Amino acid sequence: MRFDLVTLMPAMFDALTKEGVVARAIGRQLAQIELWNPRDYTRDVHRTVDDRPYGGGPGMVMKYQPLQQAIESALSASPQAKVVYMSPQGVGFDQQRAQTVVENRQPLLLIAGRYEGVDERIIERYVDEEWSIGDYVLSGGELAAMVVLDAVIRLIPGALGDADSAQQDSFMDGLLDCPHYTRPEQIDGMSVPLVLQGGNHDAIRRWRLQQALKRTRERRPDLLQDRQMTVEEEKLLAEIIAASGDAEQTQEQ
Ligand code: ADE
């Protein structure tokens, strides 16, 4: 899959492309990332990419022309790309959006802004969608773009070592992840749950599902609100609720 990035800080992307899952996906030719720097498209000796905002106020705004030419170059190399501007004003980027990108094999052209943002006319003319990675303001869109690329690229079939491991992630089926353990069996007085030490695969699957439901209920009850539960999930959740009710009663006594 192809991903293009418009950024004034291309070196930041070394963090993503030189090590880890994304580096391996690039090595396996599952993902291709191309960087386009608006500074390379400036026409003045100072290579100016920003200017003062109309109407006054603090900060600078990314100028239309260098950004436009960087975007046009990226689009001629990847004409099918969906153009996404990374911004706190955007719609929330989540696992569902990451999955949709991979399912549709949708090439992306991500624009990382700096300063106070980009000239609005760039958004009007080129941007299909604005995505936010959370309700906080970063100093630029680069980290946000890297978050999107990591979340998407790891879902490309073959990107992860174990074919199943993305399927078992948190959120992949709308629940938080269950706890994980590795050797030793006992450490600092804590032991691995017995069910995981046995070989009963169905009991293990049920335990994991129940733990995922328990954590989701405790930490992110909003995720359970609209969930279409299976009969098994209803039963496992009822057990959790009964157990927590018992625990509360015991505390009260
Ligand atoms: N750029 C600055 N802050 C951002 C955020 N929260 N999400 C996406 N892009 C951003």
Boltz pocket constraint, residues with backbone or C-beta under 6 A from the ligand:
constraints:
  - pocket:
      binder: B
      contacts: [[A, 86], [A, 87], [A, 88], [A, 113], [A, 131], [A, 132], [A, 133], [A, 134], [A, 135], [A, 136], [A, 137], [A, 138], [A, 139], [A, 140], [A, 141], [A, 144]]
      max_distance: 6.0
